[in-house]
């Protein structure tokens, strides 16, 4: 029954994330947003809503280790597993200078978790600070779109510039997506907690692995499709934007709703892995503006090794 709840939750989160992103994209196009801005903001942040729903559910189920582990584990999975696997499918080339500006911001956001979590608690004031940084990042991102190359604009135009649907259909998709996300998050957290308690696995490990993988499915599907179309800017924009939103948006909103308790002694190695993997893609992309297959192999290998150490401990 617990396994069924987990699978049901993952399925609902996937369907809800897809519906929410599609509806949000159509609404953004109705409001006149450019495909480039939509791809770098609405889509990359929209794919993180399963993490938001699951993190809030875990927090109100008095499972803060699952909540914090979900955020950190999702970022690790995004870089190590998803970005690595998509690079193995097809080397990810990018023309977008804005992506190189986003990576330092992702590193800063990830590094902020060390001083914020060191006292074992992220309170409402810290949550407000993180959310304010997200607003600054959004403004910075939209401003930086002006410098995008024509090739980058064309890539996003092709992906997100299709036929518009009616506003009510878009709103219906968003509402449906939110409903599925709420049901899926509750199912996944309940099943995951039961499995953890049955097998004596810590809630931290469940959050870092099972819950994080389940909530990362929208990023995985979007990245694989974009990689098969050889749209490297879209893959990298989604992953980097999602990681930034996970830290600043999800953790910020969750802490505002309810302060997040953290076991610092257990969690700091996970933060080191997250920061190390995030830092690794900077020199990879800075060399030839491309993530090669062998670099993707290193990212996937690092993720597998981390999971092995996590469960081995």
C-alpha positions as CSV (number, residue, x, y, z in Angstrom):
1,X,0.0,0.0,0.0
2,X,2.9,2.4,0.8
3,X,4.5,1.7,-2.5
4,X,1.2,2.3,-4.3
5,X,0.9,5.7,-2.5
6,X,4.4,6.7,-3.6
7,X,3.7,5.6,-7.2
8,X,0.3,7.3,-7.2
9,X,1.9,10.5,-5.8
10,X,4.6,10.5,-8.4
11,X,2.1,10.1,-11.2
12,X,-0.2,12.8,-9.8
13,X,2.8,15.2,-9.4
14,X,3.9,14.5,-12.9
15,X,0.5,15.1,-14.4
16,X,-0.1,18.1,-12.2
17,X,3.2,19.7,-13.1
18,X,2.6,19.2,-16.8
19,X,-0.9,20.7,-16.6
20,X,0.3,23.6,-14.5
21,X,3.2,24.5,-16.8
22,X,1.1,24.2,-20.0
23,X,-1.6,26.4,-18.5
24,X,0.9,28.9,-17.1
25,X,2.7,29.1,-20.5
26,X,-0.6,29.9,-22.3
27,X,-1.5,32.5,-19.8
28,X,1.9,34.1,-20.1
29,X,1.5,34.2,-23.9
30,X,-1.9,35.7,-23.5
31,X,-0.4,38.5,-21.4
32,X,2.1,39.2,-24.1
33,X,5.3,37.7,-22.6
34,X,8.0,36.7,-25.1
35,X,8.8,33.0,-25.6
36,X,12.3,33.6,-24.3
37,X,11.1,35.1,-21.0
38,X,8.4,32.4,-20.7
39,X,11.0,29.6,-21.1
40,X,13.5,31.0,-18.7
41,X,11.0,31.9,-16.0
42,X,7.5,30.3,-16.2
43,X,8.7,26.9,-17.4
44,X,11.8,26.6,-15.3
45,X,10.0,27.7,-12.2
46,X,6.8,25.9,-13.1
47,X,8.6,22.5,-13.2
48,X,9.6,23.1,-9.5
49,X,6.0,23.2,-8.3
50,X,6.0,19.5,-7.4
51,X,8.9,20.2,-5.1
52,X,6.9,23.1,-3.5
53,X,3.8,21.1,-3.0
54,X,5.8,18.2,-1.4
55,X,8.0,20.4,0.7
56,X,4.9,22.2,2.2
57,X,3.2,18.9,2.7
58,X,6.2,17.4,4.5
59,X,6.5,20.5,6.7
60,X,2.9,20.4,7.9
61,X,3.2,16.6,8.4
62,X,6.0,17.4,11.0
63,X,8.7,15.9,8.8
64,X,11.2,18.8,8.3
65,X,14.0,16.4,7.4
66,X,12.0,15.3,4.4
67,X,11.1,18.9,3.5
68,X,14.7,20.1,3.6
69,X,16.1,16.9,2.0
70,X,13.6,17.3,-0.9
71,X,15.0,20.7,-1.8
72,X,18.6,19.7,-1.5
73,X,18.1,16.3,-3.1
74,X,16.1,17.8,-6.0
75,X,19.0,20.2,-6.8
76,X,21.5,17.3,-6.7
77,X,19.3,15.2,-8.9
78,X,18.8,18.1,-11.4
79,X,22.5,18.6,-11.9
80,X,23.9,15.1,-11.4
81,X,21.2,12.9,-12.8
82,X,19.0,14.9,-15.1
83,X,21.6,17.3,-16.7
84,X,24.1,14.4,-16.8
85,X,21.6,12.0,-18.6
86,X,20.5,14.7,-21.1
87,X,24.2,15.4,-22.0
88,X,24.7,11.7,-22.5
89,X,21.7,11.7,-25.0
90,X,23.1,14.7,-26.9
91,X,25.9,17.2,-26.0
92,X,24.2,20.4,-24.7
93,X,25.4,23.4,-26.6
94,X,24.4,26.9,-25.5
95,X,24.5,30.3,-27.2
96,X,22.9,32.1,-24.2
97,X,25.2,34.5,-22.3
98,X,22.4,34.9,-19.8
99,X,23.0,31.2,-18.7
100,X,26.5,32.0,-17.8
101,X,25.2,34.8,-15.6
102,X,22.6,32.5,-14.0
103,X,25.2,30.0,-12.9
104,X,26.9,32.4,-10.5
105,X,23.5,33.3,-9.0
106,X,22.7,29.6,-8.5
107,X,26.1,29.1,-6.7
108,X,25.4,32.1,-4.5
109,X,21.9,30.8,-3.6
110,X,23.3,27.4,-2.8
111,X,26.1,28.8,-0.7
112,X,23.6,30.9,1.3
113,X,22.2,27.7,2.8
114,X,25.4,27.1,4.8
115,X,25.1,30.2,7.1
116,X,21.3,30.1,7.1
117,X,21.0,26.4,8.1
118,X,24.0,26.3,10.5
119,X,21.9,27.2,13.5
120,X,19.5,24.3,12.8
121,X,16.6,26.5,11.8
122,X,15.4,28.6,8.9
123,X,12.8,31.0,10.3
124,X,10.3,33.3,8.7
125,X,12.7,36.3,8.5
126,X,15.2,34.2,6.6
127,X,12.4,32.9,4.4
128,X,11.4,36.4,3.6
129,X,15.1,37.2,2.7
130,X,15.3,34.2,0.4
131,X,12.0,35.1,-1.3
132,X,13.1,38.7,-1.8
133,X,16.3,37.5,-3.5
134,X,14.1,35.5,-5.9
135,X,12.2,38.7,-6.8
136,X,15.6,40.4,-7.5
137,X,16.7,37.4,-9.6
138,X,13.5,37.5,-11.7
139,X,14.0,41.2,-12.4
140,X,17.7,40.6,-13.2
141,X,16.7,37.7,-15.5
142,X,14.1,39.7,-17.5
143,X,16.5,42.6,-17.8
144,X,19.2,40.3,-19.1
145,X,17.0,38.8,-21.8
146,X,17.7,41.9,-23.9
147,X,21.3,40.6,-24.5
148,X,20.2,37.2,-25.8
149,X,21.5,36.2,-29.2
150,X,19.1,35.7,-32.2
151,X,19.8,32.0,-32.2
152,X,18.7,31.7,-28.6
153,X,15.5,33.7,-29.2
154,X,14.7,31.5,-32.2
155,X,15.1,28.4,-30.1
156,X,12.7,29.6,-27.5
157,X,10.3,31.0,-30.1
158,X,10.1,27.6,-31.7
159,X,9.5,25.8,-28.4
160,X,7.0,28.2,-26.7
161,X,5.6,30.4,-29.5
162,X,2.9,28.1,-30.8
163,X,-0.8,28.6,-31.2
164,X,-2.5,30.4,-28.3
165,X,-5.4,28.9,-26.5
166,X,-8.2,30.7,-24.8
167,X,-7.6,32.2,-21.3
168,X,-10.3,30.2,-19.6
169,X,-8.8,26.9,-20.9
170,X,-5.4,28.1,-19.6
171,X,-6.9,28.9,-16.2
172,X,-8.6,25.5,-16.1
173,X,-5.3,23.8,-16.8
174,X,-3.6,25.7,-14.0
175,X,-6.4,24.9,-11.5
176,X,-6.3,21.2,-12.5
177,X,-2.5,21.2,-12.2
178,X,-2.7,22.7,-8.7
179,X,-5.3,20.2,-7.5
180,X,-3.3,17.2,-8.8
181,X,-0.1,18.6,-7.2
182,X,-1.8,18.9,-3.8
183,X,-3.1,15.3,-4.0
184,X,0.1,13.9,-5.4
185,X,2.2,15.6,-2.7
186,X,0.1,14.3,0.1
187,X,0.2,10.8,-1.4
188,X,4.0,10.8,-1.9
189,X,4.8,12.2,1.5
190,X,2.5,9.7,3.3
191,X,3.8,6.7,1.4
192,X,7.4,7.9,1.7
193,X,7.2,8.4,5.5
194,X,5.6,5.0,6.0
195,X,8.3,3.3,4.0
196,X,11.0,5.1,5.9
197,X,9.5,4.1,9.2
198,X,8.9,0.5,8.2
199,X,12.5,-0.1,7.0
200,X,14.2,2.1,9.6
201,X,15.5,4.6,6.9
202,X,15.9,8.1,8.1
203,X,13.5,10.8,6.9
204,X,16.4,12.8,5.6
205,X,17.5,10.0,3.3
206,X,13.9,9.5,2.0
207,X,13.7,13.2,1.3
208,X,17.1,13.3,-0.5
209,X,16.3,10.2,-2.6
210,X,12.7,8.9,-3.1
211,X,10.9,12.2,-2.7
212,X,13.5,14.3,-4.5
213,X,13.5,11.9,-7.5
214,X,9.7,11.8,-7.6
215,X,9.3,15.6,-7.6
216,X,12.1,16.0,-10.3
217,X,10.1,14.1,-13.0
218,X,8.9,17.3,-14.7
219,X,12.4,18.5,-15.1
220,X,13.5,15.1,-16.4
221,X,10.8,14.8,-19.0
222,X,11.2,18.5,-20.2
223,X,15.0,18.0,-20.4
224,X,14.9,14.8,-22.3
225,X,12.5,16.2,-24.9
226,X,14.5,19.3,-25.3
227,X,17.8,17.3,-25.6
228,X,16.3,15.1,-28.4
229,X,15.4,18.4,-30.2
230,X,19.0,19.6,-29.5
231,X,17.8,22.6,-27.6
232,X,20.6,23.0,-25.1
233,X,19.6,26.5,-24.0
234,X,16.2,25.2,-22.9
235,X,17.6,22.3,-21.0
236,X,20.1,24.5,-19.1
237,X,17.7,27.3,-18.6
238,X,15.1,24.9,-17.0
239,X,17.6,23.1,-14.8
240,X,19.5,26.2,-13.5
241,X,16.2,28.2,-13.1
242,X,14.7,25.3,-11.2
243,X,17.6,25.0,-8.8
244,X,17.5,28.7,-8.0
245,X,13.7,28.5,-7.5
246,X,14.1,25.5,-5.2
247,X,16.4,27.4,-2.8
248,X,15.0,30.9,-3.0
249,X,11.3,30.2,-3.8
250,X,10.4,26.9,-2.3
251,X,12.5,27.2,0.9
252,X,11.6,30.8,1.3
253,X,7.8,30.2,0.9
254,X,8.0,27.1,3.2
255,X,9.9,29.0,5.9
256,X,7.4,31.8,5.7
257,X,4.5,29.4,6.1
258,X,6.3,27.5,8.9
259,X,9.9,27.6,10.1
260,X,12.0,24.7,8.9
261,X,14.0,22.7,11.5
262,X,17.3,21.3,10.2
263,X,19.7,18.7,11.6
264,X,22.9,20.6,10.7
265,X,25.3,17.7,11.5
266,X,23.6,15.4,9.1
267,X,22.7,17.9,6.4
268,X,26.0,19.8,5.8
269,X,27.6,17.0,3.7
270,X,24.5,17.0,1.4
271,X,24.9,20.8,1.0
272,X,28.6,20.3,0.1
273,X,27.6,17.8,-2.6
274,X,24.9,20.1,-4.0
275,X,27.4,23.1,-4.1
276,X,30.1,20.9,-5.7
277,X,28.0,19.6,-8.5
278,X,26.6,23.1,-9.2
279,X,30.1,24.5,-9.3
280,X,31.3,21.7,-11.6
281,X,29.1,22.7,-14.6
282,X,30.6,26.3,-14.7
283,X,34.0,25.2,-16.0
284,X,32.3,22.6,-18.2
285,X,30.2,25.3,-20.0
286,X,32.9,28.0,-19.9
287,X,35.3,26.1,-22.0
288,X,33.4,25.5,-25.3
289,X,29.9,26.6,-24.3
290,X,28.9,23.0,-24.5
291,X,28.3,20.1,-22.0
292,X,30.0,17.1,-23.6
293,X,29.0,13.4,-23.2
294,X,32.0,12.6,-21.0
295,X,31.1,15.6,-18.7
296,X,27.6,14.2,-18.5
297,X,29.0,10.8,-17.6
298,X,31.0,12.5,-14.7
299,X,27.8,14.2,-13.4
300,X,25.8,10.9,-13.5
301,X,28.7,9.0,-11.9
302,X,28.9,11.6,-9.1
303,X,25.2,11.3,-8.4
304,X,25.3,7.5,-8.3
305,X,28.3,7.6,-6.0
306,X,26.5,10.0,-3.7
307,X,23.4,7.8,-3.5
308,X,25.6,4.8,-2.8
309,X,27.3,6.6,0.1
310,X,24.0,7.9,1.3
311,X,22.3,4.5,1.6
312,X,25.6,2.8,2.7
313,X,25.8,5.1,5.7
